Amino acid sequence: MTSTPLKIMVIDDSSTIRRSAEIFLSQAGYQVLLAEDGFDALAKINDHHPALVFCDILMPRLDGYQTCALIKKSAKFHATPVLMLSSKDGLFDRARGAMVGAVAYLTKPFTKDSLLAAVREHTGGAVTPE
């Protein structure tokens, strides 16, 4: 029986951030889903059921807080861990992220190690689902 890699979604309006995350995560054996903004992400989440979502805070149309809140309000995805991504490392941003249901906060630019450590911490360390 072959196991499928965990799916990780990265929502960011920066193609550089999406590409970096995709490279780091796919090299580590994860399946990566990319979205440019919250609307794009919400459509893809429903189709692909990611195990974890990284969500940028500052995005056009639907920001990261709104996107996270919508994911968390969904009965289907309320248990999916959402980690906020931001270039600002402020207490207010962390608190606001926690209020909408984010489990953690990663400051950009992130390193491969910090990204993978966050994935391991919030998925129980698995690359493939049990």
GROMACS elastic network, one bead per residue, 0.5 to 0.9 nm:
[ bonds ]
;  ai    aj funct       b0    kb
    3   128     6  0.62343   500
    3   129     6  0.72748   500
    3   130     6  0.83046   500
    4     7     6  0.86810   500
    4    30     6  0.88950   500
    4    31     6  0.84420   500
    4   127     6  0.87316   500
    4   128     6  0.58818   500
    4   129     6  0.71733   500
    5    29     6  0.65218   500
    5    30     6  0.52198   500
    5    31     6  0.57126   500
    5   126     6  0.88540   500
    5   127     6  0.57792   500
    5   129     6  0.69267   500
    6    29     6  0.81994   500
    6    30     6  0.54109   500
    6    31     6  0.59223   500
    6    32     6  0.84396   500
    6    50     6  0.73127   500
    6    51     6  0.61740   500
    6    52     6  0.84031   500
    6   123     6  0.88301   500
    6   126     6  0.77126   500
    6   127     6  0.56244   500
    6   128     6  0.50687   500
    6   129     6  0.60417   500
    7    30     6  0.60923   500
    7    32     6  0.57291   500
    7    33     6  0.69349   500
    7    48     6  0.78542   500
    7    49     6  0.75086   500
    7    51     6  0.55003   500
    7    52     6  0.70391   500
    7    53     6  0.88735   500
    7   127     6  0.89393   500
    7   128     6  0.88326   500
    8    25     6  0.79440   500
    8    30     6  0.67853   500
    8    31     6  0.61845   500
    8    32     6  0.50585   500
    8    33     6  0.60695   500
    8    34     6  0.85767   500
    8    50     6  0.53279   500
    8    51     6  0.59090   500
    8    52     6  0.50578   500
    8    53     6  0.58815   500
    8    54     6  0.76917   500
    8   119     6  0.84029   500
    9    31     6  0.85484   500
    9    32     6  0.58621   500
    9    34     6  0.57631   500
    9    35     6  0.74403   500
    9    41     6  0.81007   500
    9    44     6  0.89134   500
    9    45     6  0.79586   500
    9    50     6  0.60244   500
    9    51     6  0.80119   500
    9    52     6  0.63181   500
    9    54     6  0.60593   500
    9    55     6  0.81760   500
   10    17     6  0.87869   500
   10    18     6  0.64119   500
   10    21     6  0.72182   500
   10    22     6  0.78938   500
   10    32     6  0.73979   500
   10    33     6  0.62636   500
   10    34     6  0.50599   500
   10    35     6  0.62410   500
   10    36     6  0.84753   500
   10    41     6  0.84682   500
   10    52     6  0.87568   500
   10    53     6  0.59850   500
   10    55     6  0.61454   500
   10    56     6  0.81381   500
   11    14     6  0.89403   500
   11    18     6  0.73249   500
   11    33     6  0.84985   500
   11    34     6  0.60553   500
   11    36     6  0.57236   500
   11    37     6  0.59299   500
   11    38     6  0.70311   500
   11    40     6  0.84678   500
   11    41     6  0.64770   500
   11    53     6  0.75084   500
   11    54     6  0.60193   500
   11    56     6  0.59593   500
   11    64     6  0.84009   500
   11    85     6  0.88841   500
   12    15     6  0.73478   500
   12    17     6  0.68260   500
   12    18     6  0.61677   500
   12    34     6  0.79898   500
   12    35     6  0.64961   500
   12    36     6  0.52186   500
   12    37     6  0.60425   500
   12    38     6  0.85145   500
   12    54     6  0.82505   500
   12    55     6  0.63915   500
   12    56     6  0.50357   500
   12    57     6  0.81918   500
   12    58     6  0.83170   500
   12    59     6  0.70093   500
   12    64     6  0.87870   500
   12    85     6  0.82990   500
   13    16     6  0.88978   500
   13    17     6  0.81268   500
   13    18     6  0.78680   500
   13    35     6  0.77841   500
   13    37     6  0.58251   500
   13    56     6  0.76429   500
   13    58     6  0.81902   500
   13    59     6  0.59161   500
   13    60     6  0.76860   500
   14    17     6  0.53658   500
   14    18     6  0.63475   500
   14    19     6  0.86320   500
   14    36     6  0.74580   500
   14    59     6  0.88915   500
   15    18     6  0.50197   500
   15    19     6  0.59416   500
   15    20     6  0.85037   500
   15    36     6  0.78810   500
   16    19     6  0.51481   500
   16    20     6  0.61094   500
   16    21     6  0.85677   500
   17    20     6  0.51486   500
   17    21     6  0.60997   500
   17    22     6  0.84296   500
   17   108     6  0.83776   500
   17   109     6  0.78307   500
   17   110     6  0.88659   500
   18    21     6  0.52674   500
   18    22     6  0.60128   500
   18    23     6  0.86556   500
   18    34     6  0.66560   500
   18    35     6  0.81055   500
   18    36     6  0.82636   500
   19    23     6  0.61656   500
   19    24     6  0.86559   500
   19    34     6  0.87617   500
   20    23     6  0.52523   500
   20    24     6  0.62181   500
   20    25     6  0.85437   500
   20   112     6  0.84289   500
   21    24     6  0.51880   500
   21    25     6  0.59341   500
   21    26     6  0.82946   500
   21    32     6  0.84615   500
   21   110     6  0.86910   500
   21   112     6  0.78308   500
   21   115     6  0.77054   500
   22    25     6  0.53122   500
   22    26     6  0.58208   500
   22    27     6  0.82822   500
   22    30     6  0.89497   500
   22    31     6  0.86143   500
   22    32     6  0.59765   500
   22    33     6  0.80455   500
   22    34     6  0.78076   500
   23    26     6  0.53816   500
   23    27     6  0.59852   500
   23    28     6  0.85734   500
   23    32     6  0.89138   500
   23   112     6  0.89925   500
   24    27     6  0.54234   500
   24    28     6  0.64482   500
   24   111     6  0.86982   500
   24   112     6  0.56223   500
   24   113     6  0.86944   500
   24   115     6  0.78165   500
   24   116     6  0.76860   500
   25    28     6  0.51073   500
   25    29     6  0.65338   500
   25    30     6  0.54231   500
   25    31     6  0.74002   500
   25    32     6  0.68114   500
   25   112     6  0.81143   500
   25   115     6  0.80317   500
   25   116     6  0.70774   500
   25   119     6  0.89790   500
   26    29     6  0.50202   500
   26    31     6  0.60512   500
   26    32     6  0.64756   500
   27    30     6  0.74024   500
   28   116     6  0.78667   500
   28   127     6  0.78571   500
   29   127     6  0.64012   500
   29   128     6  0.84493   500
   30   127     6  0.61403   500
   30   128     6  0.78548   500
   32    50     6  0.87281   500
   33    41     6  0.89225   500
   33    44     6  0.80519   500
   33    45     6  0.88354   500
   33    48     6  0.82254   500
   33    50     6  0.78796   500
   34    40     6  0.88886   500
   34    41     6  0.77229   500
   34    44     6  0.86621   500
   35    38     6  0.74866   500
   35    39     6  0.84850   500
   35    40     6  0.55282   500
   35    41     6  0.50662   500
   35    42     6  0.88271   500
   35    44     6  0.77214   500
   36    39     6  0.83457   500
   36    40     6  0.62540   500
   36    41     6  0.72623   500
   36    59     6  0.83697   500
   37    40     6  0.53958   500
   37    41     6  0.61283   500
   37    42     6  0.87422   500
   37    55     6  0.87621   500
   37    56     6  0.84383   500
   37    59     6  0.62117   500
   37    60     6  0.69155   500
   37    61     6  0.74609   500
   37    62     6  0.67855   500
   37    63     6  0.76579   500
   37    64     6  0.83244   500
   37    67     6  0.85639   500
   38    42     6  0.60530   500
   38    43     6  0.87128   500
   38    55     6  0.83676   500
   38    59     6  0.77501   500
   38    60     6  0.84192   500
   38    61     6  0.75152   500
   38    62     6  0.52303   500
   38    63     6  0.66208   500
   38    64     6  0.69377   500
   38    66     6  0.79399   500
   38    67     6  0.52495   500
   38    68     6  0.85559   500
   39    42     6  0.52645   500
   39    43     6  0.65419   500
   39    44     6  0.88251   500
   39    61     6  0.78094   500
   39    62     6  0.67359   500
   39    67     6  0.78984   500
   40    43     6  0.55404   500
   40    44     6  0.64696   500
   40    45     6  0.87901   500
   41    44     6  0.51009   500
   41    45     6  0.59061   500
   41    46     6  0.86751   500
   41    67     6  0.81833   500
   42    45     6  0.52187   500
   42    46     6  0.65717   500
   42    67     6  0.76452   500
   42    70     6  0.82826   500
   42    71     6  0.74963   500
   43    46     6  0.57280   500
   43    47     6  0.68960   500
   44    47     6  0.51613   500
   44    48     6  0.59968   500
   44    49     6  0.80159   500
   45    48     6  0.52866   500
   45    49     6  0.52603   500
   45    50     6  0.64107   500
   45    53     6  0.89986   500
   45    71     6  0.85918   500
   45    77     6  0.85314   500
   46    49     6  0.59287   500
   46    50     6  0.87864   500
   46    76     6  0.86333   500
   46    77     6  0.86309   500
   49    52     6  0.88084   500
   49    76     6  0.89713   500
   49    77     6  0.79248   500
   49    80     6  0.87533   500
   50    53     6  0.67827   500
   50    80     6  0.76441   500
   51    80     6  0.61398   500
   51    81     6  0.73115   500
   51   123     6  0.72469   500
   51   129     6  0.87640   500
   52    80     6  0.58861   500
   52    81     6  0.51561   500
   52    82     6  0.61244   500
   52    83     6  0.78695   500
   52   119     6  0.73981   500
   52   122     6  0.76078   500
   52   123     6  0.73085   500
   53    68     6  0.89600   500
   53    80     6  0.73949   500
   53    81     6  0.62954   500
   53    83     6  0.61699   500
   53    84     6  0.84284   500
   54    81     6  0.85938   500
   54    82     6  0.58541   500
   54    84     6  0.58493   500
   54    85     6  0.64906   500
   54   106     6  0.87383   500
   55    63     6  0.89611   500
   55    64     6  0.57478   500
   55    65     6  0.85265   500
   55    67     6  0.78442   500
   55    68     6  0.73863   500
   55    82     6  0.68571   500
   55    83     6  0.60840   500
   55    85     6  0.55515   500
   55    86     6  0.85472   500
   56    59     6  0.67863   500
   56    63     6  0.76827   500
   56    64     6  0.53708   500
   56    65     6  0.86579   500
   56    83     6  0.85579   500
   56    84     6  0.57588   500
   56    86     6  0.58376   500
   56    87     6  0.88705   500
   57    63     6  0.56829   500
   57    65     6  0.62495   500
   57    66     6  0.89032   500
   57    67     6  0.88454   500
   57    84     6  0.64453   500
   57    85     6  0.60771   500
   57    86     6  0.57521   500
   57    87     6  0.87515   500
   57    93     6  0.86235   500
   57    97     6  0.86311   500
   58    62     6  0.87067   500
   58    63     6  0.55804   500
   58    64     6  0.62818   500
   58    65     6  0.87304   500
   58    85     6  0.88003   500
   58    86     6  0.73609   500
   58    87     6  0.89444   500
   59    62     6  0.63859   500
   59    64     6  0.66595   500
   60    63     6  0.62837   500
   62    65     6  0.82277   500
   62    66     6  0.61419   500
   62    67     6  0.63618   500
   63    66     6  0.54380   500
   63    67     6  0.61437   500
   63    68     6  0.86352   500
   64    68     6  0.59349   500
   64    69     6  0.84101   500
   64    84     6  0.72236   500
   64    85     6  0.83845   500
   64    97     6  0.84939   500
   65    68     6  0.51750   500
   65    69     6  0.60812   500
   65    70     6  0.86123   500
   65    84     6  0.83100   500
   65    96     6  0.75377   500
   65    97     6  0.63286   500
   65    99     6  0.89097   500
   65   100     6  0.63486   500
   65   101     6  0.88766   500
   65   102     6  0.85910   500
   66    69     6  0.50932   500
   66    70     6  0.61836   500
   66    71     6  0.86701   500
   66   100     6  0.78633   500
   67    70     6  0.52073   500
   67    71     6  0.62736   500
   67    72     6  0.86655   500
   68    71     6  0.51113   500
   68    72     6  0.61161   500
   68    73     6  0.85664   500
   68    82     6  0.66794   500
   68    83     6  0.86984   500
   68    84     6  0.83278   500
   68    97     6  0.81402   500
   68   100     6  0.62922   500
   68   101     6  0.68018   500
   68   102     6  0.67993   500
   69    72     6  0.51019   500
   69    73     6  0.60696   500
   69    74     6  0.87679   500
   69    99     6  0.87198   500
   69   101     6  0.65995   500
   69   102     6  0.84652   500
   70    73     6  0.50981   500
   70    74     6  0.64712   500
   70    78     6  0.89198   500
   70   100     6  0.87622   500
   71    74     6  0.54487   500
   71    75     6  0.86649   500
   71    76     6  0.86029   500
   71    77     6  0.59229   500
   71    78     6  0.62575   500
   71    80     6  0.80324   500
   71    82     6  0.83692   500
   71   101     6  0.89507   500
   72    75     6  0.76481   500
   72    76     6  0.87676   500
   72    77     6  0.61914   500
   72    79     6  0.72531   500
   72    80     6  0.76465   500
   72    81     6  0.88371   500
   72    82     6  0.84757   500
   72   100     6  0.75722   500
   72   101     6  0.63925   500
   72   102     6  0.85824   500
   73    76     6  0.86959   500
   73    77     6  0.76976   500
   73    78     6  0.59973   500
   74    77     6  0.53252   500
   74    78     6  0.55001   500
   75    78     6  0.55597   500
   75    79     6  0.83016   500
   76    79     6  0.77727   500
   76    80     6  0.86237   500
   77    80     6  0.52107   500
   77    81     6  0.86765   500
   78    81     6  0.80680   500
   78   101     6  0.86686   500
   81   101     6  0.84118   500
   81   102     6  0.69067   500
   81   103     6  0.60714   500
   81   104     6  0.85168   500
   81   122     6  0.67345   500
   81   123     6  0.81855   500
   82   101     6  0.73787   500
   82   103     6  0.58885   500
   82   104     6  0.72755   500
   82   105     6  0.89445   500
   83    97     6  0.84493   500
   83   102     6  0.54470   500
   83   103     6  0.57159   500
   83   105     6  0.54818   500
   83   106     6  0.69817   500
   83   118     6  0.83194   500
   84    94     6  0.83198   500
   84    97     6  0.67082   500
   84   102     6  0.64092   500
   84   103     6  0.80478   500
   84   104     6  0.63286   500
   84   106     6  0.60940   500
   84   107     6  0.83423   500
   85    88     6  0.87839   500
   85   104     6  0.88988   500
   85   105     6  0.60344   500
   85   107     6  0.58136   500
   85   108     6  0.64457   500
   85   109     6  0.89875   500
   85   110     6  0.87770   500
   86    89     6  0.70051   500
   86    93     6  0.84123   500
   86   105     6  0.76405   500
   86   106     6  0.65646   500
   86   107     6  0.51006   500
   86   108     6  0.55165   500
   86   109     6  0.83403   500
   87   106     6  0.86049   500
   87   107     6  0.54919   500
   87   109     6  0.68228   500
   88    93     6  0.77211   500
   88   107     6  0.65990   500
   88   108     6  0.76349   500
   89    92     6  0.88011   500
   89    93     6  0.73124   500
   89    94     6  0.77114   500
   89   105     6  0.85989   500
   89   106     6  0.82926   500
   89   107     6  0.60046   500
   89   108     6  0.86304   500
   90    93     6  0.52974   500
   90    94     6  0.63828   500
   90    95     6  0.87034   500
   91    94     6  0.51063   500
   91    95     6  0.61085   500
   91    96     6  0.85347   500
   92    95     6  0.51196   500
   92    96     6  0.60497   500
   92    97     6  0.84725   500
   93    96     6  0.51021   500
   93    97     6  0.60111   500
   93    98     6  0.85739   500
   93   105     6  0.87056   500
   94    97     6  0.50641   500
   94    98     6  0.62152   500
   94    99     6  0.86517   500
   94   102     6  0.87578   500
   94   104     6  0.79669   500
   94   105     6  0.64012   500
   95    98     6  0.50994   500
   95    99     6  0.62005   500
   95   100     6  0.89119   500
   96   100     6  0.65619   500
   96   101     6  0.88586   500
   96   102     6  0.87473   500
   97   100     6  0.54375   500
   97   101     6  0.65020   500
   97   102     6  0.52438   500
   97   103     6  0.80608   500
   97   104     6  0.79044   500
   97   105     6  0.75455   500
   98   101     6  0.50796   500
   98   103     6  0.65451   500
   98   104     6  0.74997   500
   98   105     6  0.86758   500
   99   102     6  0.73413   500
  102   105     6  0.74997   500
  103   122     6  0.81253   500
  104   118     6  0.80966   500
  104   122     6  0.88473   500
  106   109     6  0.86622   500
  106   110     6  0.69837   500
  106   114     6  0.79762   500
  106   115     6  0.78282   500
  106   118     6  0.81564   500
  107   110     6  0.60567   500
  108   111     6  0.83498   500
  110   113     6  0.81619   500
  110   114     6  0.62351   500
  110   115     6  0.63958   500
  111   114     6  0.52152   500
  111   115     6  0.61582   500
  111   116     6  0.85496   500
  112   115     6  0.52352   500
  112   116     6  0.61094   500
  112   117     6  0.84390   500
  113   116     6  0.52581   500
  113   117     6  0.58927   500
  113   118     6  0.84952   500
  114   117     6  0.50747   500
  114   118     6  0.61420   500
  114   119     6  0.86920   500
  115   118     6  0.52486   500
  115   119     6  0.63998   500
  115   120     6  0.88130   500
  116   119     6  0.50010   500
  116   120     6  0.61406   500
  116   121     6  0.84943   500
  117   120     6  0.51325   500
  117   121     6  0.60356   500
  117   122     6  0.86667   500
  117   125     6  0.85617   500
  118   121     6  0.51121   500
  118   122     6  0.62680   500
  118   123     6  0.85544   500
  119   122     6  0.53923   500
  119   123     6  0.59625   500
  119   124     6  0.82701   500
  119   125     6  0.72633   500
  119   126     6  0.87295   500
  120   123     6  0.53276   500
  120   124     6  0.57284   500
  120   126     6  0.65835   500
  120   127     6  0.80948   500
  121   124     6  0.57970   500
  121   125     6  0.61008   500
  122   125     6  0.74238   500
  123   126     6  0.61567   500
  123   127     6  0.83231   500
  123   129     6  0.88909   500
  126   129     6  0.64084   500
  126   130     6  0.78032   500
